[in-house]
Amino acid sequence: MTLPSPGYGPLPWWVWNGTMKYAEIERQLGLMKNAGMEGWTLWARFGLEVEYLSHDFMQRLQFAVEKSAQLGLEVWALRRIRLAHLLSQGRGSRNGSSTIGCGSSPVLRAT
């Protein structure tokens, strides 16, 4: 089996739910690397027990980005994660002027 050229390999959605303990984050990143993934795109889902965008969430995200850099994994973030939920809490912008908007972009690059 021939692997795709760098930049054309798998980049899965990484669904975060539950408590997302640091050891579990590190374990899953190792599994992705060993499976030949080039990186991941974060998708925080319903059922996440750490409040989305809270200090604890951001600490876990920073840990994941740093570990990804050590493993050579790219990190992408979907900017539309749970937009309706954030709007209902008054934490997003309805006119797209906040950092939460349409589409995805390489907001975080662990290179």
C-alpha positions in Angstrom: 0.0 0.0 0.0 1.4 3.4 -1.0 0.8 6.3 1.4 -0.3 9.6 0.0 2.2 12.4 -0.3 2.5 14.7 2.7 -0.4 17.1 2.7 -2.8 14.7 1.1 -3.2 12.1 3.9 -6.0 11.6 6.3 -7.1 14.4 8.6 -10.0 13.1 10.8 -12.6 14.9 12.8 -11.6 14.4 16.4 -14.8 14.3 18.5 -14.4 15.5 22.0 -17.0 14.4 24.6 -16.9 13.2 28.1 -14.3 14.6 30.4 -11.3 14.5 27.9 -8.7 13.7 30.6 -5.1 14.6 29.6 -4.1 10.9 29.5 -6.9 10.1 27.2 -6.0 13.1 24.9 -2.4 11.8 24.8 -3.5 8.2 24.1 -5.8 9.2 21.3 -3.1 11.4 19.7 -0.7 8.5 19.7 -3.3 6.3 18.1 -3.8 8.9 15.3 -0.1 9.1 14.7 0.4 5.4 14.6 -2.5 5.0 12.2 -0.8 7.4 9.7 -3.0 10.4 10.3 -1.4 13.8 9.4 -3.4 15.7 12.0 -6.9 16.3 13.2 -9.8 18.8 13.2 -11.4 19.4 16.6 -15.1 18.8 16.9 -16.5 19.5 20.4 -19.7 17.6 20.7 -22.7 17.5 23.0 -21.8 15.4 26.0 -18.6 17.2 26.5 -18.3 17.5 30.3 -15.8 20.4 30.2 -17.6 23.6 29.4 -16.9 24.6 25.8 -14.3 27.5 25.6 -13.9 27.6 29.4 -10.4 27.9 30.9 -10.3 24.1 31.5 -11.3 23.4 27.9 -8.6 25.8 26.6 -6.0 24.2 28.8 -6.9 20.8 27.3 -6.8 22.2 23.8 -3.4 23.8 24.4 -2.1 20.4 25.8 -3.5 18.6 22.6 -1.8 21.2 20.3 1.5 20.9 22.1 1.4 17.1 22.1 0.4 17.2 18.4 3.5 19.4 17.7 5.7 16.8 19.3 4.2 14.1 17.2 4.3 16.1 14.0 0.5 16.3 13.6 -1.3 19.3 12.1 -4.1 20.8 14.1 -7.2 22.4 12.4 -10.2 23.9 14.2 -13.7 24.2 12.8 -14.8 27.7 13.5 -18.5 26.8 13.5 -18.4 24.4 16.4 -21.6 24.5 18.4 -22.5 27.9 17.0 -26.1 27.7 17.9 -25.2 26.7 21.5 -22.9 29.7 21.8 -25.4 32.1 20.3 -28.0 30.9 22.8 -25.6 31.8 25.6 -24.8 35.2 24.1 -21.2 34.1 23.5 -21.1 34.3 19.7 -22.0 36.8 17.0 -24.9 36.4 14.7 -23.4 38.6 12.0 -20.1 36.7 11.7 -18.0 39.5 13.3 -16.6 37.1 16.0 -14.0 34.4 15.5 -16.8 31.9 15.1 -18.0 31.9 11.6 -18.5 29.7 8.5 -16.2 27.0 7.2 -12.9 25.8 8.6 -9.4 27.1 8.5 -6.0 26.1 9.9 -6.5 28.2 12.9 -4.0 26.2 15.0 -1.0 24.7 13.2 1.2 22.4 15.3 4.2 22.4 13.0 
